[in-house]
């Protein structure tokens, strides 16, 4: 879906490439939401440690280098968009070794939701500027 | 990574929690189910455990029910000689179901279910916003 949206990004070479940036941001938020949903789903799984994705700044840097392509659906994701298991501060695990704190996860999900709303708004506004320049109503 | 997959993960979480609620309800419903022949075992409490599953396509972790097992805590006995399940000494074995434990489990399952439901709703609104970009 996002790939289709980005097909016109090649047209914009001047200034900050906001379309491309917004697209990568949206992709990152999409994968983060997936990982956070996994954390919530595993809130009662023994021994599960909550995960998060690499921060967006890190993703931007790693995308300057070459990333592995997934040619088969069975392939593992490349290092560019890998979810890294991050141990939360010790001592909070419950008796079964589960380290998911539901409040933290829901907070992160709300945060991801806000950031996604922000990114889509920026995208829409920028698109509106193009419409204005083209003389069509937005 | 796709929002549709993410909704699927939340759905898997809700399915697991619903299963847990069912097991808890079974235990509560059978908390007085004794045997019918002298010395027979009463209802044995059921337990449920979850397991993380890795979605190979996206690398995200989903969840499923690993197994529904049995609680091997010994049964308590109650002196009631007239009961059909009473042994030679007049003692009846009663189920190893603790009502308090089951109620706490039910509450916990409900909270986790709601958390998954909220996550699913947020993912849906994110998906809607992405679709609206095409307008």
Interface residues (C-beta under 8 A of the other chain):
Chain A: X1 X2 X4 X5 X26 X27 X29 X30 X31 X33 X34 X35 X36 X37 X38 X39 X40 X41 X42 X43 X44 X45 X46 X48 X51 X73 X74 X75 X76 X77 X81 X82 X83 X102 X105 X106 X109 X110 X112 X113 X116 X117 X120 X123 X124
Chain B: X1 X2 X3 X5 X6 X7 X9 X10 X12 X13 X16 X17 X20 X49 X50 X51 X52 X56 X57 X58 X59 X60 X61 X62 X63 X108 X109 X111 X112 X115 X116 X118 X119 X120 X122 X123 X125 X126 X129 X130 X131 X132 X133 X134
